[in-house]
Amino acid sequence: MDAWLRSARDAVAAASDVPASELELSADDERLVLQAARIAAHDSEDRTNAPLLCYLLGVAAGRSGASLETVAGSVRAKAG
């Protein structure tokens, strides 16, 4: 995680009362999110769908308790 993203993570943590340590991105998480963003941008031909899809993935994983791998896999399957 680069310095800018780490700073943004810390701001999100402070605003949400979620410990910054719970907002760490593993290399696998980064890969999954970026892959989903790429699929959204290319398949829809609208780059603005990339961050919106990433938001949906985060909400779905957070609310359901499903893994990021599971929710991101649904996007890969749809693109399949």
N, C-alpha and C positions, 0 to 999 in steps of 0.2 A: 504494500500500500504506500503510495507516494505521499509527500508532505501535504499537498493540497487536500487529498482525500482523507488523510488522517485528521486534518483540521476540521473538515466538514463533518466527519464522523463524530468528533468530539462535540461539535455544536449540536448535532442531532441528539447525541446522548444527553447533553445538558438540558435541552428543551423537552425531552421525553422522559427524563428520569430513568432511562435505561443505561446501565453501566456500559461504558465504551468497550469494555472487554467482550460484551455480548454482541457487539456490532463489528467484530473482526471479520474480515473477508479472507478466507483461505484461498489458495491458488485454484483449487477446484471450484469454489464459489465464483471467483472472478471469471473463470473459463465458462461456466454455465450461464452466467448473466450476460457476458459479452456475446456468447453464441446465440442466446435467445434474442438479444438486441439486433444482431446481424440478420437473423431470420426475419424478424419483424420488419426491419427496414427494407430488406430485399424482396421478400414475398409480397409485401403490401405496396411496395414502391412509394412509401411515404415514411421518410426518416423520423418524423415525429412519433410514429408508433413505437419506436424502439424504447424510449424512456417510459412511455405509458405502459407497455407490456412488462417492463422490469418492475414497475410499481405494482402491477397486478400480481406478478409472481411473488413479490415480497409480502403483500397483503394475504394472498392465498396460503403461503407457507406459514406465516405468522398466526393466522386465525385457525387454520386446520391442524397445525402441528405436523403436517406433511413435510418431508425434506425438500430442500431446494431442487435436488436431483429429480424427485418425483414430479414436482410442478413444472420444472423446465422440460422434463421429458415429454410432457403433454404437448408442448410447442414443437419439439423436434418431431414427434409422431405426426402432428398435423401437417408439418412441412414435408414430411417423408416422401 
